[in-house]
Amino acid sequence: MTSSENQCFYCQAEMVSNISYHAHFLSQGEHVEKQLCKDCYRDWLDGMKE
Ligand SMILES: [Zn+2]
């Protein structure tokens, strides 16, 4: 993983360093945490509610 730590995992948007959201995913059986921008984080939360 070589992408910037300050980019959204979904949309690659640059994020202000002091505003970050973290979502948890299962990737190949491993629990991983990804940074998301506000919009993508809200989408992710909506998906988790189901
Ligand atoms: Zn995003």
mmCIF file of the protein (N, C-alpha, C, O) and its ligand, coordinates in Angstrom:
data_MODEL
# 
_entry.id   MODEL 
# 
loop_
_entity.id 
_entity.type 
_entity.pdbx_number_of_molecules 
1 polymer     1 
2 non-polymer 1 
# 
_entity_poly.entity_id                      1 
_entity_poly.type                           'polypeptide(L)' 
_entity_poly.nstd_linkage                   no 
_entity_poly.nstd_monomer                   no 
_entity_poly.pdbx_seq_one_letter_code       MTSSENQCFYCQAEMVSNISYHAHFLSQGEHVEKQLCKDCYRDWLDGMKE 
_entity_poly.pdbx_seq_one_letter_code_can   MTSSENQCFYCQAEMVSNISYHAHFLSQGEHVEKQLCKDCYRDWLDGMKE 
_entity_poly.pdbx_strand_id                 A 
# 
loop_
_entity_poly_seq.entity_id 
_entity_poly_seq.num 
_entity_poly_seq.mon_id 
_entity_poly_seq.hetero 
1 1  MET n 
1 2  THR n 
1 3  SER n 
1 4  SER n 
1 5  GLU n 
1 6  ASN n 
1 7  GLN n 
1 8  CYS n 
1 9  PHE n 
1 10 TYR n 
1 11 CYS n 
1 12 GLN n 
1 13 ALA n 
1 14 GLU n 
1 15 MET n 
1 16 VAL n 
1 17 SER n 
1 18 ASN n 
1 19 ILE n 
1 20 SER n 
1 21 TYR n 
1 22 HIS n 
1 23 ALA n 
1 24 HIS n 
1 25 PHE n 
1 26 LEU n 
1 27 SER n 
1 28 GLN n 
1 29 GLY n 
1 30 GLU n 
1 31 HIS n 
1 32 VAL n 
1 33 GLU n 
1 34 LYS n 
1 35 GLN n 
1 36 LEU n 
1 37 CYS n 
1 38 LYS n 
1 39 ASP n 
1 40 CYS n 
1 41 TYR n 
1 42 ARG n 
1 43 ASP n 
1 44 TRP n 
1 45 LEU n 
1 46 ASP n 
1 47 GLY n 
1 48 MET n 
1 49 LYS n 
1 50 GLU n 
# 
loop_
_struct_asym.id 
_struct_asym.entity_id 
A 1 
B 2 
# 
loop_
_chem_comp.id 
_chem_comp.type 
_chem_comp.mon_nstd_flag 
ALA 'L-peptide linking' y 
ARG 'L-peptide linking' y 
ASN 'L-peptide linking' y 
ASP 'L-peptide linking' y 
CYS 'L-peptide linking' y 
GLN 'L-peptide linking' y 
GLU 'L-peptide linking' y 
GLY 'peptide linking'   y 
HIS 'L-peptide linking' y 
ILE 'L-peptide linking' y 
LEU 'L-peptide linking' y 
LYS 'L-peptide linking' y 
MET 'L-peptide linking' y 
PHE 'L-peptide linking' y 
SER 'L-peptide linking' y 
THR 'L-peptide linking' y 
TRP 'L-peptide linking' y 
TYR 'L-peptide linking' y 
VAL 'L-peptide linking' y 
ZN  non-polymer         . 
# 
_pdbx_entity_nonpoly.entity_id   2 
_pdbx_entity_nonpoly.name        ? 
_pdbx_entity_nonpoly.comp_id     ZN 
# 
_pdbx_nonpoly_scheme.asym_id         B 
_pdbx_nonpoly_scheme.entity_id       2 
_pdbx_nonpoly_scheme.mon_id          ZN 
_pdbx_nonpoly_scheme.ndb_seq_num     1 
_pdbx_nonpoly_scheme.pdb_seq_num     101 
_pdbx_nonpoly_scheme.auth_seq_num    101 
_pdbx_nonpoly_scheme.pdb_mon_id      ZN 
_pdbx_nonpoly_scheme.auth_mon_id     ZN 
_pdbx_nonpoly_scheme.pdb_strand_id   A 
_pdbx_nonpoly_scheme.pdb_ins_code    . 
# 
loop_
_atom_site.group_PDB 
_atom_site.id 
_atom_site.type_symbol 
_atom_site.label_atom_id 
_atom_site.label_alt_id 
_atom_site.label_comp_id 
_atom_site.label_asym_id 
_atom_site.label_entity_id 
_atom_site.label_seq_id 
_atom_site.pdbx_PDB_ins_code 
_atom_site.Cartn_x 
_atom_site.Cartn_y 
_atom_site.Cartn_z 
_atom_site.occupancy 
_atom_site.B_iso_or_equiv 
_atom_site.pdbx_formal_charge 
_atom_site.auth_seq_id 
_atom_site.auth_comp_id 
_atom_site.auth_asym_id 
_atom_site.auth_atom_id 
_atom_site.pdbx_PDB_model_num 
ATOM   1   N  N  . MET A 1 1  ? 0.852   -1.187  0.000  1.00 0.00 ? 1   MET A N  1 
ATOM   2   C  CA . MET A 1 1  ? 0.000   0.000   0.000  1.00 0.00 ? 1   MET A CA 1 
ATOM   3   C  C  . MET A 1 1  ? 0.885   1.233   0.000  1.00 0.00 ? 1   MET A C  1 
ATOM   4   O  O  . MET A 1 1  ? 1.558   1.530   0.986  1.00 0.00 ? 1   MET A O  1 
ATOM   5   N  N  . THR A 1 2  ? 0.875   1.937   -1.104 1.00 0.00 ? 2   THR A N  1 
ATOM   6   C  CA . THR A 1 2  ? 1.796   3.069   -1.231 1.00 0.00 ? 2   THR A CA 1 
ATOM   7   C  C  . THR A 1 2  ? 1.072   4.401   -1.332 1.00 0.00 ? 2   THR A C  1 
ATOM   8   O  O  . THR A 1 2  ? 1.705   5.446   -1.488 1.00 0.00 ? 2   THR A O  1 
ATOM   9   N  N  . SER A 1 3  ? -0.248  4.368   -1.244 1.00 0.00 ? 3   SER A N  1 
ATOM   10  C  CA . SER A 1 3  ? -0.979  5.627   -1.393 1.00 0.00 ? 3   SER A CA 1 
ATOM   11  C  C  . SER A 1 3  ? -0.789  6.522   -0.174 1.00 0.00 ? 3   SER A C  1 
ATOM   12  O  O  . SER A 1 3  ? -0.395  6.068   0.900  1.00 0.00 ? 3   SER A O  1 
ATOM   13  N  N  . SER A 1 4  ? -1.071  7.773   -0.365 1.00 0.00 ? 4   SER A N  1 
ATOM   14  C  CA . SER A 1 4  ? -0.919  8.742   0.716  1.00 0.00 ? 4   SER A CA 1 
ATOM   15  C  C  . SER A 1 4  ? -1.814  8.397   1.900  1.00 0.00 ? 4   SER A C  1 
ATOM   16  O  O  . SER A 1 4  ? -2.938  7.927   1.723  1.00 0.00 ? 4   SER A O  1 
ATOM   17  N  N  . GLU A 1 5  ? -1.320  8.627   3.084  1.00 0.00 ? 5   GLU A N  1 
ATOM   18  C  CA . GLU A 1 5  ? -2.134  8.371   4.271  1.00 0.00 ? 5   GLU A CA 1 
ATOM   19  C  C  . GLU A 1 5  ? -3.202  9.435   4.457  1.00 0.00 ? 5   GLU A C  1 
ATOM   20  O  O  . GLU A 1 5  ? -4.075  9.306   5.314  1.00 0.00 ? 5   GLU A O  1 
ATOM   21  N  N  . ASN A 1 6  ? -3.131  10.466  3.667  1.00 0.00 ? 6   ASN A N  1 
ATOM   22  C  CA . ASN A 1 6  ? -4.103  11.545  3.792  1.00 0.00 ? 6   ASN A CA 1 
ATOM   23  C  C  . ASN A 1 6  ? -5.104  11.562  2.649  1.00 0.00 ? 6   ASN A C  1 
ATOM   24  O  O  . ASN A 1 6  ? -5.678  12.599  2.319  1.00 0.00 ? 6   ASN A O  1 
ATOM   25  N  N  . GLN A 1 7  ? -5.302  10.390  2.049  1.00 0.00 ? 7   GLN A N  1 
ATOM   26  C  CA . GLN A 1 7  ? -6.298  10.291  1.003  1.00 0.00 ? 7   GLN A CA 1 
ATOM   27  C  C  . GLN A 1 7  ? -7.407  9.351   1.429  1.00 0.00 ? 7   GLN A C  1 
ATOM   28  O  O  . GLN A 1 7  ? -7.193  8.376   2.149  1.00 0.00 ? 7   GLN A O  1 
ATOM   29  N  N  . CYS A 1 8  ? -8.608  9.682   0.954  1.00 0.00 ? 8   CYS A N  1 
ATOM   30  C  CA . CYS A 1 8  ? -9.744  8.817   1.224  1.00 0.00 ? 8   CYS A CA 1 
ATOM   31  C  C  . CYS A 1 8  ? -9.564  7.480   0.525  1.00 0.00 ? 8   CYS A C  1 
ATOM   32  O  O  . CYS A 1 8  ? -9.146  7.428   -0.632 1.00 0.00 ? 8   CYS A O  1 
ATOM   33  N  N  . PHE A 1 9  ? -9.878  6.408   1.225  1.00 0.00 ? 9   PHE A N  1 
ATOM   34  C  CA . PHE A 1 9  ? -9.739  5.066   0.674  1.00 0.00 ? 9   PHE A CA 1 
ATOM   35  C  C  . PHE A 1 9  ? -10.668 4.853   -0.526 1.00 0.00 ? 9   PHE A C  1 
ATOM   36  O  O  . PHE A 1 9  ? -10.319 4.133   -1.462 1.00 0.00 ? 9   PHE A O  1 
ATOM   37  N  N  . TYR A 1 10 ? -11.842 5.476   -0.498 1.00 0.00 ? 10  TYR A N  1 
ATOM   38  C  CA . TYR A 1 10 ? -12.813 5.276   -1.577 1.00 0.00 ? 10  TYR A CA 1 
ATOM   39  C  C  . TYR A 1 10 ? -12.606 6.224   -2.747 1.00 0.00 ? 10  TYR A C  1 
ATOM   40  O  O  . TYR A 1 10 ? -12.448 5.784   -3.886 1.00 0.00 ? 10  TYR A O  1 
ATOM   41  N  N  . CYS A 1 11 ? -12.604 7.518   -2.473 1.00 0.00 ? 11  CYS A N  1 
ATOM   42  C  CA . CYS A 1 11 ? -12.638 8.488   -3.574 1.00 0.00 ? 11  CYS A CA 1 
ATOM   43  C  C  . CYS A 1 11 ? -11.302 9.186   -3.777 1.00 0.00 ? 11  CYS A C  1 
ATOM   44  O  O  . CYS A 1 11 ? -11.176 10.024  -4.670 1.00 0.00 ? 11  CYS A O  1 
ATOM   45  N  N  . GLN A 1 12 ? -10.313 8.860   -2.974 1.00 0.00 ? 12  GLN A N  1 
ATOM   46  C  CA . GLN A 1 12 ? -8.958  9.401   -3.122 1.00 0.00 ? 12  GLN A CA 1 
ATOM   47  C  C  . GLN A 1 12 ? -8.889  10.895  -2.831 1.00 0.00 ? 12  GLN A C  1 
ATOM   48  O  O  . GLN A 1 12 ? -7.888  11.543  -3.137 1.00 0.00 ? 12  GLN A O  1 
ATOM   49  N  N  . ALA A 1 13 ? -9.938  11.439  -2.246 1.00 0.00 ? 13  ALA A N  1 
ATOM   50  C  CA . ALA A 1 13 ? -9.930  12.861  -1.929 1.00 0.00 ? 13  ALA A CA 1 
ATOM   51  C  C  . ALA A 1 13 ? -8.858  13.163  -0.885 1.00 0.00 ? 13  ALA A C  1 
ATOM   52  O  O  . ALA A 1 13 ? -8.650  12.395  0.054  1.00 0.00 ? 13  ALA A O  1 
ATOM   53  N  N  . GLU A 1 14 ? -8.193  14.280  -1.066 1.00 0.00 ? 14  GLU A N  1 
ATOM   54  C  CA . GLU A 1 14 ? -7.246  14.717  -0.049 1.00 0.00 ? 14  GLU A CA 1 
ATOM   55  C  C  . GLU A 1 14 ? -8.025  15.115  1.197  1.00 0.00 ? 14  GLU A C  1 
ATOM   56  O  O  . GLU A 1 14 ? -9.095  15.715  1.098  1.00 0.00 ? 14  GLU A O  1 
ATOM   57  N  N  . MET A 1 15 ? -7.497  14.786  2.355  1.00 0.00 ? 15  MET A N  1 
ATOM   58  C  CA . MET A 1 15 ? -8.196  15.107  3.584  1.00 0.00 ? 15  MET A CA 1 
ATOM   59  C  C  . MET A 1 15 ? -7.347  16.016  4.454  1.00 0.00 ? 15  MET A C  1 
ATOM   60  O  O  . MET A 1 15 ? -6.122  15.900  4.501  1.00 0.00 ? 15  MET A O  1 
ATOM   61  N  N  . VAL A 1 16 ? -8.012  16.903  5.125  1.00 0.00 ? 16  VAL A N  1 
ATOM   62  C  CA . VAL A 1 16 ? -7.327  17.742  6.101  1.00 0.00 ? 16  VAL A CA 1 
ATOM   63  C  C  . VAL A 1 16 ? -6.858  16.849  7.242  1.00 0.00 ? 16  VAL A C  1 
ATOM   64  O  O  . VAL A 1 16 ? -7.625  16.035  7.756  1.00 0.00 ? 16  VAL A O  1 
ATOM   65  N  N  . SER A 1 17 ? -5.611  17.002  7.632  1.00 0.00 ? 17  SER A N  1 
ATOM   66  C  CA . SER A 1 17 ? -5.000  16.043  8.545  1.00 0.00 ? 17  SER A CA 1 
ATOM   67  C  C  . SER A 1 17 ? -5.718  15.923  9.882  1.00 0.00 ? 17  SER A C  1 
ATOM   68  O  O  . SER A 1 17 ? -5.704  14.858  10.499 1.00 0.00 ? 17  SER A O  1 
ATOM   69  N  N  . ASN A 1 18 ? -6.339  16.998  10.332 1.00 0.00 ? 18  ASN A N  1 
ATOM   70  C  CA . ASN A 1 18 ? -6.977  16.917  11.645 1.00 0.00 ? 18  ASN A CA 1 
ATOM   71  C  C  . ASN A 1 18 ? -8.440  16.501  11.546 1.00 0.00 ? 18  ASN A C  1 
ATOM   72  O  O  . ASN A 1 18 ? -9.148  16.473  12.553 1.00 0.00 ? 18  ASN A O  1 
ATOM   73  N  N  . ILE A 1 19 ? -8.891  16.183  10.353 1.00 0.00 ? 19  ILE A N  1 
ATOM   74  C  CA . ILE A 1 19 ? -10.245 15.662  10.198 1.00 0.00 ? 19  ILE A CA 1 
ATOM   75  C  C  . ILE A 1 19 ? -10.154 14.342  9.466  1.00 0.00 ? 19  ILE A C  1 
ATOM   76  O  O  . ILE A 1 19 ? -10.003 14.306  8.245  1.00 0.00 ? 19  ILE A O  1 
ATOM   77  N  N  . SER A 1 20 ? -10.247 13.262  10.213 1.00 0.00 ? 20  SER A N  1 
ATOM   78  C  CA . SER A 1 20 ? -10.196 11.962  9.556  1.00 0.00 ? 20  SER A CA 1 
ATOM   79  C  C  . SER A 1 20 ? -11.223 11.041  10.179 1.00 0.00 ? 20  SER A C  1 
ATOM   80  O  O  . SER A 1 20 ? -11.557 11.150  11.359 1.00 0.00 ? 20  SER A O  1 
ATOM   81  N  N  . TYR A 1 21 ? -11.707 10.144  9.365  1.00 0.00 ? 21  TYR A N  1 
ATOM   82  C  CA . TYR A 1 21 ? -12.705 9.180   9.793  1.00 0.00 ? 21  TYR A CA 1 
ATOM   83  C  C  . TYR A 1 21 ? -12.158 7.803   9.490  1.00 0.00 ? 21  TYR A C  1 
ATOM   84  O  O  . TYR A 1 21 ? -11.526 7.591   8.455  1.00 0.00 ? 21  TYR A O  1 
ATOM   85  N  N  . HIS A 1 22 ? -12.394 6.893   10.366 1.00 0.00 ? 22  HIS A N  1 
ATOM   86  C  CA . HIS A 1 22 ? -11.846 5.559   10.167 1.00 0.00 ? 22  HIS A CA 1 
ATOM   87  C  C  . HIS A 1 22 ? -12.956 4.526   10.089 1.00 0.00 ? 22  HIS A C  1 
ATOM   88  O  O  . HIS A 1 22 ? -13.850 4.473   10.934 1.00 0.00 ? 22  HIS A O  1 
ATOM   89  N  N  . ALA A 1 23 ? -12.872 3.721   9.065  1.00 0.00 ? 23  ALA A N  1 
ATOM   90  C  CA . ALA A 1 23 ? -13.830 2.641   8.868  1.00 0.00 ? 23  ALA A CA 1 
ATOM   91  C  C  . ALA A 1 23 ? -13.076 1.328   8.924  1.00 0.00 ? 23  ALA A C  1 
ATOM   92  O  O  . ALA A 1 23 ? -11.900 1.245   8.570  1.00 0.00 ? 23  ALA A O  1 
ATOM   93  N  N  . HIS A 1 24 ? -13.778 0.311   9.375  1.00 0.00 ? 24  HIS A N  1 
ATOM   94  C  CA . HIS A 1 24 ? -13.143 -1.003  9.502  1.00 0.00 ? 24  HIS A CA 1 
ATOM   95  C  C  . HIS A 1 24 ? -13.671 -1.945  8.432  1.00 0.00 ? 24  HIS A C  1 
ATOM   96  O  O  . HIS A 1 24 ? -14.876 -2.032  8.192  1.00 0.00 ? 24  HIS A O  1 
ATOM   97  N  N  . PHE A 1 25 ? -12.768 -2.628  7.813  1.00 0.00 ? 25  PHE A N  1 
ATOM   98  C  CA . PHE A 1 25 ? -13.128 -3.563  6.762  1.00 0.00 ? 25  PHE A CA 1 
ATOM   99  C  C  . PHE A 1 25 ? -12.484 -4.905  7.048  1.00 0.00 ? 25  PHE A C  1 
ATOM   100 O  O  . PHE A 1 25 ? -11.476 -5.011  7.747  1.00 0.00 ? 25  PHE A O  1 
ATOM   101 N  N  . LEU A 1 26 ? -13.102 -5.916  6.485  1.00 0.00 ? 26  LEU A N  1 
ATOM   102 C  CA . LEU A 1 26 ? -12.454 -7.223  6.475  1.00 0.00 ? 26  LEU A CA 1 
ATOM   103 C  C  . LEU A 1 26 ? -11.804 -7.423  5.115  1.00 0.00 ? 26  LEU A C  1 
ATOM   104 O  O  . LEU A 1 26 ? -12.482 -7.389  4.088  1.00 0.00 ? 26  LEU A O  1 
ATOM   105 N  N  . SER A 1 27 ? -10.514 -7.628  5.105  1.00 0.00 ? 27  SER A N  1 
ATOM   106 C  CA . SER A 1 27 ? -9.797  -7.837  3.861  1.00 0.00 ? 27  SER A CA 1 
ATOM   107 C  C  . SER A 1 27 ? -9.013  -9.137  3.944  1.00 0.00 ? 27  SER A C  1 
ATOM   108 O  O  . SER A 1 27 ? -8.051  -9.240  4.706  1.00 0.00 ? 27  SER A O  1 
ATOM   109 N  N  . GLN A 1 28 ? -9.415  -10.114 3.176  1.00 0.00 ? 28  GLN A N  1 
ATOM   110 C  CA . GLN A 1 28 ? -8.748  -11.412 3.167  1.00 0.00 ? 28  GLN A CA 1 
ATOM   111 C  C  . GLN A 1 28 ? -8.630  -11.980 4.589  1.00 0.00 ? 28  GLN A C  1 
ATOM   112 O  O  . GLN A 1 28 ? -7.595  -12.518 4.983  1.00 0.00 ? 28  GLN A O  1 
ATOM   113 N  N  . GLY A 1 29 ? -9.720  -11.839 5.338  1.00 0.00 ? 29  GLY A N  1 
ATOM   114 C  CA . GLY A 1 29 ? -9.755  -12.392 6.677  1.00 0.00 ? 29  GLY A CA 1 
ATOM   115 C  C  . GLY A 1 29 ? -9.078  -11.538 7.730  1.00 0.00 ? 29  GLY A C  1 
ATOM   116 O  O  . GLY A 1 29 ? -9.059  -11.892 8.909  1.00 0.00 ? 29  GLY A O  1 
ATOM   117 N  N  . GLU A 1 30 ? -8.519  -10.408 7.304  1.00 0.00 ? 30  GLU A N  1 
ATOM   118 C  CA . GLU A 1 30 ? -7.840  -9.535  8.262  1.00 0.00 ? 30  GLU A CA 1 
ATOM   119 C  C  . GLU A 1 30 ? -8.670  -8.286  8.498  1.00 0.00 ? 30  GLU A C  1 
ATOM   120 O  O  . GLU A 1 30 ? -9.324  -7.767  7.593  1.00 0.00 ? 30  GLU A O  1 
ATOM   121 N  N  . HIS A 1 31 ? -8.627  -7.823  9.728  1.00 0.00 ? 31  HIS A N  1 
ATOM   122 C  CA . HIS A 1 31 ? -9.352  -6.623  10.093 1.00 0.00 ? 31  HIS A CA 1 
ATOM   123 C  C  . HIS A 1 31 ? -8.460  -5.415  9.817  1.00 0.00 ? 31  HIS A C  1 
ATOM   124 O  O  . HIS A 1 31 ? -7.396  -5.264  10.417 1.00 0.00 ? 31  HIS A O  1 
ATOM   125 N  N  . VAL A 1 32 ? -8.908  -4.568  8.908  1.00 0.00 ? 32  VAL A N  1 
ATOM   126 C  CA . VAL A 1 32 ? -8.089  -3.422  8.536  1.00 0.00 ? 32  VAL A CA 1 
ATOM   127 C  C  . VAL A 1 32 ? -8.874  -2.133  8.727  1.00 0.00 ? 32  VAL A C  1 
ATOM   128 O  O  . VAL A 1 32 ? -10.103 -2.117  8.647  1.00 0.00 ? 32  VAL A O  1 
ATOM   129 N  N  . GLU A 1 33 ? -8.147  -1.063  8.978  1.00 0.00 ? 33  GLU A N  1 
ATOM   130 C  CA . GLU A 1 33 ? -8.765  0.235   9.183  1.00 0.00 ? 33  GLU A CA 1 
ATOM   131 C  C  . GLU A 1 33 ? -8.352  1.159   8.051  1.00 0.00 ? 33  GLU A C  1 
ATOM   132 O  O  . GLU A 1 33 ? -7.176  1.252   7.701  1.00 0.00 ? 33  GLU A O  1 
ATOM   133 N  N  . LYS A 1 34 ? -9.346  1.846   7.479  1.00 0.00 ? 34  LYS A N  1 
ATOM   134 C  CA . LYS A 1 34 ? -9.076  2.745   6.359  1.00 0.00 ? 34  LYS A CA 1 
ATOM   135 C  C  . LYS A 1 34 ? -9.560  4.139   6.684  1.00 0.00 ? 34  LYS A C  1 
ATOM   136 O  O  . LYS A 1 34 ? -10.553 4.325   7.388  1.00 0.00 ? 34  LYS A O  1 
ATOM   137 N  N  . GLN A 1 35 ? -8.846  5.109   6.161  1.00 0.00 ? 35  GLN A N  1 
ATOM   138 C  CA . GLN A 1 35 ? -9.277  6.491   6.318  1.00 0.00 ? 35  GLN A CA 1 
ATOM   139 C  C  . GLN A 1 35 ? -10.294 6.843   5.243  1.00 0.00 ? 35  GLN A C  1 
ATOM   140 O  O  . GLN A 1 35 ? -10.118 6.529   4.066  1.00 0.00 ? 35  GLN A O  1 
ATOM   141 N  N  . LEU A 1 36 ? -11.349 7.495   5.675  1.00 0.00 ? 36  LEU A N  1 
ATOM   142 C  CA . LEU A 1 36 ? -12.365 7.933   4.730  1.00 0.00 ? 36  LEU A CA 1 
ATOM   143 C  C  . LEU A 1 36 ? -12.635 9.414   4.916  1.00 0.00 ? 36  LEU A C  1 
ATOM   144 O  O  . LEU A 1 36 ? -12.477 9.966   6.005  1.00 0.00 ? 36  LEU A O  1 
ATOM   145 N  N  . CYS A 1 37 ? -13.049 10.045  3.819  1.00 0.00 ? 37  CYS A N  1 
ATOM   146 C  CA . CYS A 1 37 ? -13.503 11.424  3.941  1.00 0.00 ? 37  CYS A CA 1 
ATOM   147 C  C  . CYS A 1 37 ? -14.899 11.421  4.567  1.00 0.00 ? 37  CYS A C  1 
ATOM   148 O  O  . CYS A 1 37 ? -15.514 10.367  4.730  1.00 0.00 ? 37  CYS A O  1 
ATOM   149 N  N  . LYS A 1 38 ? -15.378 12.585  4.906  1.00 0.00 ? 38  LYS A N  1 
ATOM   150 C  CA . LYS A 1 38 ? -16.645 12.670  5.613  1.00 0.00 ? 38  LYS A CA 1 
ATOM   151 C  C  . LYS A 1 38 ? -17.785 12.033  4.827  1.00 0.00 ? 38  LYS A C  1 
ATOM   152 O  O  . LYS A 1 38 ? -18.587 11.281  5.381  1.00 0.00 ? 38  LYS A O  1 
ATOM   153 N  N  . ASP A 1 39 ? -17.851 12.337  3.540  1.00 0.00 ? 39  ASP A N  1 
ATOM   154 C  CA . ASP A 1 39 ? -18.949 11.821  2.720  1.00 0.00 ? 39  ASP A CA 1 
ATOM   155 C  C  . ASP A 1 39 ? -18.913 10.298  2.631  1.00 0.00 ? 39  ASP A C  1 
ATOM   156 O  O  . ASP A 1 39 ? -19.937 9.632   2.786  1.00 0.00 ? 39  ASP A O  1 
ATOM   157 N  N  . CYS A 1 40 ? -17.739 9.765   2.384  1.00 0.00 ? 40  CYS A N  1 
ATOM   158 C  CA . CYS A 1 40 ? -17.630 8.315   2.260  1.00 0.00 ? 40  CYS A CA 1 
ATOM   159 C  C  . CYS A 1 40 ? -17.874 7.646   3.604  1.00 0.00 ? 40  CYS A C  1 
ATOM   160 O  O  . CYS A 1 40 ? -18.445 6.557   3.666  1.00 0.00 ? 40  CYS A O  1 
ATOM   161 N  N  . TYR A 1 41 ? -17.444 8.292   4.673  1.00 0.00 ? 41  TYR A N  1 
ATOM   162 C  CA . TYR A 1 41 ? -17.682 7.729   6.000  1.00 0.00 ? 41  TYR A CA 1 
ATOM   163 C  C  . TYR A 1 41 ? -19.168 7.631   6.291  1.00 0.00 ? 41  TYR A C  1 
ATOM   164 O  O  . TYR A 1 41 ? -19.634 6.646   6.863  1.00 0.00 ? 41  TYR A O  1 
ATOM   165 N  N  . ARG A 1 42 ? -19.900 8.645   5.900  1.00 0.00 ? 42  ARG A N  1 
ATOM   166 C  CA . ARG A 1 42 ? -21.354 8.609   6.108  1.00 0.00 ? 42  ARG A CA 1 
ATOM   167 C  C  . ARG A 1 42 ? -21.974 7.493   5.285  1.00 0.00 ? 42  ARG A C  1 
ATOM   168 O  O  . ARG A 1 42 ? -22.862 6.785   5.761  1.00 0.00 ? 42  ARG A O  1 
ATOM   169 N  N  . ASP A 1 43 ? -21.515 7.334   4.067  1.00 0.00 ? 43  ASP A N  1 
ATOM   170 C  CA . ASP A 1 43 ? -22.024 6.238   3.238  1.00 0.00 ? 43  ASP A CA 1 
ATOM   171 C  C  . ASP A 1 43 ? -21.727 4.897   3.891  1.00 0.00 ? 43  ASP A C  1 
ATOM   172 O  O  . ASP A 1 43 ? -22.560 3.991   3.898  1.00 0.00 ? 43  ASP A O  1 
ATOM   173 N  N  . TRP A 1 44 ? -20.519 4.793   4.442  1.00 0.00 ? 44  TRP A N  1 
ATOM   174 C  CA . TRP A 1 44 ? -20.124 3.541   5.089  1.00 0.00 ? 44  TRP A CA 1 
ATOM   175 C  C  . TRP A 1 44 ? -20.994 3.265   6.310  1.00 0.00 ? 44  TRP A C  1 
ATOM   176 O  O  . TRP A 1 44 ? -21.436 2.135   6.523  1.00 0.00 ? 44  TRP A O  1 
ATOM   177 N  N  . LEU A 1 45 ? -21.241 4.308   7.114  1.00 0.00 ? 45  LEU A N  1 
ATOM   178 C  CA . LEU A 1 45 ? -22.107 4.140   8.288  1.00 0.00 ? 45  LEU A CA 1 
ATOM   179 C  C  . LEU A 1 45 ? -23.501 3.712   7.868  1.00 0.00 ? 45  LEU A C  1 
ATOM   180 O  O  . LEU A 1 45 ? -24.102 2.842   8.498  1.00 0.00 ? 45  LEU A O  1 
ATOM   181 N  N  . ASP A 1 46 ? -24.016 4.314   6.812  1.00 0.00 ? 46  ASP A N  1 
ATOM   182 C  CA . ASP A 1 46 ? -25.346 3.939   6.336  1.00 0.00 ? 46  ASP A CA 1 
ATOM   183 C  C  . ASP A 1 46 ? -25.378 2.458   5.974  1.00 0.00 ? 46  ASP A C  1 
ATOM   184 O  O  . ASP A 1 46 ? -26.355 1.766   6.260  1.00 0.00 ? 46  ASP A O  1 
ATOM   185 N  N  . GLY A 1 47 ? -24.329 1.983   5.358  1.00 0.00 ? 47  GLY A N  1 
ATOM   186 C  CA . GLY A 1 47 ? -24.267 0.577   4.981  1.00 0.00 ? 47  GLY A CA 1 
ATOM   187 C  C  . GLY A 1 47 ? -24.216 -0.334  6.186  1.00 0.00 ? 47  GLY A C  1 
ATOM   188 O  O  . GLY A 1 47 ? -24.729 -1.451  6.142  1.00 0.00 ? 47  GLY A O  1 
ATOM   189 N  N  . MET A 1 48 ? -23.593 0.136   7.282  1.00 0.00 ? 48  MET A N  1 
ATOM   190 C  CA . MET A 1 48 ? -23.441 -0.682  8.475  1.00 0.00 ? 48  MET A CA 1 
ATOM   191 C  C  . MET A 1 48 ? -24.735 -0.811  9.258  1.00 0.00 ? 48  MET A C  1 
ATOM   192 O  O  . MET A 1 48 ? -24.873 -1.705  10.093 1.00 0.00 ? 48  MET A O  1 
ATOM   193 N  N  . LYS A 1 49 ? -25.679 0.075   8.994  1.00 0.00 ? 49  LYS A N  1 
ATOM   194 C  CA . LYS A 1 49 ? -26.909 0.084   9.786  1.00 0.00 ? 49  LYS A CA 1 
ATOM   195 C  C  . LYS A 1 49 ? -27.863 -1.034  9.405  1.00 0.00 ? 49  LYS A C  1 
ATOM   196 O  O  . LYS A 1 49 ? -28.743 -1.395  10.187 1.00 0.00 ? 49  LYS A O  1 
ATOM   197 N  N  . GLU A 1 50 ? -27.698 -1.574  8.235  1.00 0.00 ? 50  GLU A N  1 
ATOM   198 C  CA . GLU A 1 50 ? -28.644 -2.557  7.748  1.00 0.00 ? 50  GLU A CA 1 
ATOM   199 C  C  . GLU A 1 50 ? -28.571 -3.856  8.541  1.00 0.00 ? 50  GLU A C  1 
ATOM   200 O  O  . GLU A 1 50 ? -29.311 -4.797  8.255  1.00 0.00 ? 50  GLU A O  1 
HETATM 201 ZN ZN . ZN  B 2 .  ? -14.149 9.789   0.048  1.00 0.00 2 101 ZN  A ZN 1 
# 
